[in-house]
């Protein structure tokens, strides 16, 4: 996930200064799990301008350094849409920040993008959950240091794996629920079948 597209996604919502972008990530965006420091943002913003994806105007501040307020250009909107519609490849790690960022900043651009993203992620996680051997670690031969009691260590390892497994199961439930909600909002029954008489509504939603 490139920071360029995160910043373009923010600028699609409203003009931002670099400082306000950082405040957003520490505030409304803090649960996404994508930590970016202010110097990183300041390094990327000039690249957005150089690429023609953003422009800025200087906002004078009394008693404070002037602020640069960045806005999305037409070329920036095109780049954001191209990225949002590009193929998404899930990470082997469930609940990876890349999915959450794409869900937020690509999904906000339309229900068709949101549904495709959710379906791709859900199909991948269901396949992953069905893979055998998620507890194979319990049979691995170990030669621990004297301070480790092997039966106790395996108890702790199992608990840690169960924590991850249960979180993944909850994540899959969220994906299923959210996909169903987006399909209902678009005039489809869960599973993608259009409701009777809803074709016009669906088509207007996706244009």
N, C-alpha and C positions, 0 to 999 in steps of 0.2 A: 504494500500500500504506500503510494507516494504522498508525501505531505502536500505537494502541489494540489492534488485533487481534494484533499480535506479542506484546504484554504479556499479553493474554488467553490466547494459546496457551502462553506460559510458565507462567502460573498454572494452566492445566489439568494441568500435570505435577506441580506441588507448590507450596506457599506460598513466596513470595519476598519479600525486601526489595528496595527499589529498587537498593541497592548490589549485592546478589547478582545482580540481573538484568544489571547492567552487567558484572559478573565473568563471567557466563555468555556474554555476547556477545563478550567478549575471550578466552574459553576455548573450550568446545565449539562455540560458534556463530561462531567467527571466520572459518571458510571459507565462510560464507554470503555474505559480502561486503556486509553491512548494518551500517554503522557508526552507532551512536547514543551520544551523550554522556550522562553522568549527569544534567545539568540538564534535558535533554529528557525523560528518564524521570520525573524528579520533577515535571515540569509535567503529564504525562499521567496519572499515578497518581491525583491528586485527581479528575480527570474520570471515571475508572472508578468511583470511589466515588460521585460525584455522580449518575452514571447508574444506580447500583444494580448494577453489574456486578462489583464487588469490595468487600470489606470488609477491615478491618485490625484487628490488636491490637498493643499496644505491648509490645515485648520489652525489659525493662530490661537494660542492659549496665554492668557494674562498670568505672568509670573511663573509660567511653566514652559518647557520646550514645546515648540510647535509640533502638531501631530499630523501624520500623513493618513488621510482617509482613503481607503482603497475601494474601488467599485469594479464589478465584473463588466467586461466588454462583450460585444457580440462574439468575438473569437473565443473568449473565455467560456461563454455559454456553449458554443459548439464543442469545445474540448471537453467540457464537463459531461455533455450528453454522449459524446463518443465513448468516454470512459465508462459511463453508467450503463451503456448498452453493450460493452465489450464482454466476452465470455468470462464467467466467474469460476475459478477453480478453488474449491474448499481446501482448507488446510487440514492436515492429518490431526491437528490438535483441536478438539471441540472448543467452542466458545472463543475462538480466536478473535482478537480485536479487528482484524481485517474484515470479517463478516459484519461486525457491528457497525463499522464505519461505512461499508458499502450499503448496508441496509438503511442507514440514516441519510447519507448524502447522495446515494444513487436512487434509493427508494422514494425520496421526496419528489423525484422528477416524474413520477407517474405510476399508476397501479400495475401496468403491464410489466414494468421493470421490477417492481416489488415482488410480484407473484413469481416471476421467473427466478429471481434470486432466492426466494424462500424454497421453491421446489427443488432447486439444485442443491441447496444446503441440506434440506430434509432428506432427500434421496441418498445423499452421501452418508449422513449420520445414521440412517436406518441400516444401510449396508454395513457400516462400520460396527454397529451394535450387534449385528448378527454374526460377525466374524468369531470363529471359535478361538479359544486359547487366551481369553483375557485374564485368566488366573494362572497362566503357565509359569509365572514368576515364582510360584510357591514350590515348584519342583526343581528349580535351578540349584545346582550344587554350590554351596557357599563355604568359604573358609574364613570366618570372621576373626577379628582381633579378640583377645581374651576378655575385653570389657563387654562384649556383646553376647548375650544369652540367645542362642539361635531360635528356640521356640518363641521367646518373647519378641524377637525382631520380626519373625514371620507374622505374629499377631498384629504388630504395628503396621507392617507392610500391607497386610490384608485390609486393615481399616482404612489406610490411605487410598488403596485402590477402590474400595467400596464407596468412599467419599466421591472420588472422581466419576465412578460409574453411575451413582445416583444423581449427581449433578448433570451428567450427560443425558440421563433419562428425563430429567425435568426440562432440560434444554430442548429435547425433541418434542416434548409435550407443548412447550411454548411455540415452537416452529409450526406444529400442526394447528394450534389454536389461531395463531396469527395468519397463517395461510387461509384457513377457513373464513376468518373475518374479512380478509381482503377480497376473497371470492364472493362472499355475500354482499359486500359493499359495491362490487362491480356487477351485481345482478346475476351471479352464478351460485349454484348450489355448491357446497363443499365437495371438492373433487373436480370442479371445472365445468360441469354441465350447466348451460344457461337456463335460468328460470323461464318458464313459459311466458311469452309476452315481454321478455326483458331484453330482447336483442337490440332495440334502439337505444335503451339506456346504456347497455354495455358498450355499444359502438361509440356513443358520444363520450363515454368515460375515457376511452382509450385513444381518442384522437388528440 
